[in-house]
């Protein structure tokens, strides 16, 4: 999409988990935790549709409150809270070292399959 996120986001009551056999994390509601991320603004309907396709049925798009900006944003929440592949809190730095290259390849292949960008 060649877009850069515009600001950092923090939403409380959620936690990011690692998933066995996957190069991406899952976000689930967990009291007492918080998830940080980045927000894209001004996405077109087409771009939102691409995000929905990418996240697939494994995630549910929900509106959450960005507590740092006091605004509502979309987040993709893992649909299966009882997934046996969930384990431990996801660590960005570890992910970056171990999985970033594979993740970028996966996203590149996804975009090529779409043939839209």
Secondary structure, 3 states (H helix, E strand, C coil): CCCCCCEEEEEEEEEEEEECCCCCCEEEEEEEEEEEEEECCCCCHHHHHHHHHHHHHHEEEEEEEECCCCEEEEEEEECCCCCCCEEEECCHHHHHHHHHHHHHHHHHHHHHHHCCC
